[in-house]
Amino acid sequence: IEANANVWGTLLGACRTHHEVEMGRAVADRLFEIETSDIGNYVVMSNLYAANARWDGVLEIRRLMRTRNLKKPAGCSWIEVERKKDVFIAGDSSHPQRSIIYNTLKTLDQQIKERCQF
């Protein structure tokens, strides 16, 4: 039975969990053939390289993504206060209260570092 992309993707995830860089690369190469545009596979392989301080591998994956015109979607989070939801997207600075938000986050960060002795 031929393994499909789900099987290969699961194996790549296991390689990431267990720091199996060489096996992960072989699995990723197969995945890159099967699903050339699934950004998640590239991100997992890049993260596997990064977790093992293989920065040359990280750069190689990023170059491959660039040549295939693949971009990782921006991170996103949201908060609800008094039944009002605000969405935040990584790199976006268009929120009308961004100065207040960033100052509050900076204060929280300092308080956490002081209390946790970072």
C-alpha positions in Angstrom: 0.0 0.0 0.0 1.3 3.4 -1.0 1.5 5.9 1.9 -0.4 9.1 1.3 0.4 12.7 2.3 -1.3 12.2 5.7 1.0 9.3 6.6 4.1 11.1 5.5 3.0 14.3 7.3 2.5 12.3 10.5 5.9 10.8 10.2 7.4 14.2 9.6 5.7 15.4 12.8 7.1 12.5 14.7 10.6 13.3 13.4 10.2 16.8 14.7 9.1 15.5 18.1 12.0 13.1 18.3 14.7 15.4 16.7 15.3 12.9 13.8 16.7 15.5 11.3 18.0 13.1 8.7 14.9 10.9 8.6 12.8 14.1 8.7 14.6 15.4 5.6 14.0 12.2 3.7 10.3 12.3 4.7 10.0 16.0 3.8 11.5 15.5 0.4 8.8 12.9 -0.3 6.1 15.3 1.0 7.5 18.1 -1.1 6.9 15.9 -4.2 3.4 14.8 -3.2 2.2 18.2 -1.9 4.3 20.9 -3.4 2.3 23.8 -2.0 1.4 22.6 1.5 3.2 25.3 3.5 2.8 23.3 6.8 5.2 20.6 5.6 7.9 23.3 4.9 7.3 24.9 8.3 7.6 21.6 10.2 10.9 20.8 8.4 12.2 24.3 9.0 11.3 24.0 12.7 13.0 20.6 12.9 16.2 22.1 11.6 15.9 25.1 13.9 15.3 22.9 17.0 18.5 21.2 16.2 20.5 24.4 15.5 20.8 23.4 11.8 20.6 27.0 10.5 21.9 26.0 7.0 18.8 23.7 6.7 16.5 26.5 7.9 17.9 28.8 5.1 17.6 26.0 2.6 13.9 25.4 3.4 13.2 29.2 3.3 14.9 29.4 -0.1 12.9 26.5 -1.4 9.7 28.2 -0.1 10.7 31.4 -1.9 11.4 29.7 -5.2 8.0 28.0 -5.0 6.4 31.3 -4.0 5.1 29.9 -0.7 4.5 32.2 2.3 3.6 31.2 5.8 0.4 32.9 6.9 0.7 35.6 9.6 0.1 34.6 13.2 -3.2 35.7 14.6 -4.8 36.0 18.0 -7.8 37.6 19.5 -9.2 38.8 22.8 -12.7 39.5 24.0 -13.3 42.2 26.6 -16.9 43.2 27.6 -18.3 41.2 24.6 -16.1 43.1 22.1 -13.6 41.1 20.1 -10.3 42.5 18.9 -8.2 40.6 16.4 -4.4 41.0 16.2 -2.3 39.8 13.3 1.4 39.5 13.5 3.2 42.5 11.9 0.0 44.6 11.6 0.2 48.0 13.3 -3.1 49.4 12.2 -5.1 48.9 15.4 -6.3 52.4 16.6 -5.2 51.8 20.2 -1.9 50.1 19.3 0.2 52.5 21.5 -1.9 51.7 24.6 -1.8 48.0 23.8 1.9 47.9 23.3 2.6 49.9 26.4 0.4 47.6 28.5 2.1 44.5 27.0 5.5 46.1 27.8 4.5 46.7 31.4 3.1 43.1 31.7 6.3 41.7 30.3 8.4 43.7 32.8 6.2 42.6 35.7 6.5 38.9 34.6 10.2 39.1 34.3 10.6 40.7 37.8 8.3 38.1 39.5 9.8 35.2 37.7 13.4 36.5 38.0 14.2 36.3 34.3 
